[in-house]
């Protein structure tokens, strides 16, 4: 990270502190997806500025690249796409979707939207489903 870089907060309720320590005063609390600007970088703590001008330190582990849309995914912004789905189903399975997309470096906006659209079309309940056996997904004599 370099001064001037944009980063995205990747955790819920991440604290902006007056100094690079958990013992430092809490200046603000930021939600997942909040954009911050890097002022100075460090190994464990990064000095950042919020959009309102407040500056302080955040734990580096909670700051992701601004182009990584998976850092912006939250239960609150996925739930409206699945209006008839129990929120508990989304909360239980969304982390697996995020992990799968991240594993194959598919963190861009288009892929995230395609994954959500496919889940909506295939299983509006946001739960895993077994595929039926077909010539397209089953090797001869193998499991689907």
C-alpha positions in Angstrom: 0.0 0.0 0.0 1.1 3.5 -0.7 -0.1 6.9 0.4 -3.1 7.9 -1.6 -4.3 4.4 -2.3 -8.0 3.6 -1.8 -8.8 0.6 0.4 -12.0 -1.1 1.4 -12.8 -2.1 5.0 -13.3 -5.9 4.9 -14.8 -6.5 8.4 -17.8 -5.4 10.3 -17.4 -2.7 13.0 -13.7 -2.0 12.3 -12.4 0.6 14.6 -10.4 3.7 13.5 -8.0 4.5 16.4 -6.0 7.5 17.4 -2.8 5.4 17.4 -1.5 2.1 16.1 -2.6 0.0 19.0 -5.8 -1.6 20.4 -5.2 0.5 23.5 -5.6 3.7 21.5 -8.7 5.8 21.6 -11.5 4.8 19.2 -12.2 7.7 16.8 -14.8 6.0 14.7 -16.3 2.6 13.8 -16.5 1.6 10.1 -18.7 -1.0 8.5 -17.7 -3.5 5.8 -17.3 -1.8 2.4 -16.3 1.6 3.7 -13.8 3.3 1.5 -10.7 4.8 3.1 -7.6 6.6 1.8 -4.1 5.4 2.9 -2.0 8.1 4.5 0.8 5.9 5.6 1.3 2.1 5.5 2.7 -0.3 8.1 2.8 -4.0 8.7 0.1 -4.3 11.4 -1.5 -0.9 11.3 -2.2 1.5 8.4 -2.8 5.2 8.8 -6.0 6.1 6.9 -8.4 9.0 6.3 -12.1 8.6 6.1 -14.3 10.4 3.6 -15.3 12.9 6.3 -11.7 13.8 6.8 -11.2 12.0 10.1 -7.8 10.2 10.1 -6.3 7.6 12.3 -5.1 4.0 12.3 -6.8 0.7 11.3 -5.5 -2.8 11.6 -4.1 -3.7 8.2 -5.7 -7.1 8.2 -9.1 -5.4 7.7 -8.2 -3.4 4.6 -8.6 -4.9 1.2 -8.0 -3.6 -2.3 -10.7 -1.2 -3.6 -11.3 -3.2 -6.8 -12.2 -6.4 -4.8 -16.0 -6.4 -4.8 -16.2 -9.3 -2.4 -15.0 -7.0 0.4 -18.3 -5.1 -0.1 -20.6 -8.1 0.0 -22.8 -8.2 3.1 -26.0 -9.9 4.2 -27.7 -6.5 4.0 -27.0 -6.0 0.3 -27.5 -9.6 -0.8 -30.8 -10.1 1.0 -32.9 -7.8 -1.3 -31.9 -10.0 -4.3 -33.7 -12.9 -2.5 -36.9 -11.4 -1.2 -38.6 -14.8 -0.4 -35.5 -16.4 1.1 -35.0 -16.8 4.9 -32.1 -14.5 5.9 -30.6 -17.4 7.8 -30.0 -19.3 4.6 -28.1 -16.4 3.1 -26.1 -15.9 6.2 -25.2 -19.6 6.4 -24.1 -20.0 2.8 -22.8 -16.6 1.6 -19.4 -17.1 3.2 -19.0 -20.3 1.0 -19.9 -18.4 -2.1 -17.4 -15.6 -1.2 -14.6 -18.1 -0.5 -15.2 -20.0 -3.7 -15.1 -16.8 -5.8 -12.0 -15.5 -3.9 -10.2 -18.9 -4.3 -10.3 -18.6 -8.1 -9.7 -14.8 -8.1 -13.2 -14.0 -9.3 -13.7 -10.9 -7.1 -14.8 -8.5 -9.8 -18.3 -6.9 -9.9 -19.4 -8.8 -13.0 -18.6 -12.2 -11.6 -20.1 -11.4 -8.2 -23.4 -10.4 -9.9 -23.3 -13.4 -12.2 -22.9 -15.7 -9.2 -25.8 -14.1 -7.3 -27.9 -14.3 -10.4 -27.1 -17.9 -10.9 -27.9 -18.7 -7.3 -31.2 -16.8 -7.7 -32.2 -18.8 -10.8 -31.0 -22.2 -9.7 -32.0 -22.1 -6.0 -33.8 -19.0 -4.8 -33.6 -20.5 -1.3 -29.8 -19.8 -1.2 -29.1 -23.4 -0.1 -26.9 -26.1 -1.8 -28.8 -28.4 -4.1 -27.7 -31.7 -5.6 -27.3 -31.8 -9.3 -29.2 -34.5 -11.1 -27.3 -37.0 -13.2 -26.9 -36.0 -16.9 -24.5 -36.5 -19.7 -23.2 -33.0 -19.1 -22.1 -33.4 -15.5 -21.5 -37.1 -15.0 -18.7 -39.2 -16.3 -19.8 -42.6 -17.5 -20.3 -44.8 -14.4 -19.3 -41.9 -12.1 -21.3 -39.8 -9.7 -23.1 -36.6 -10.8 
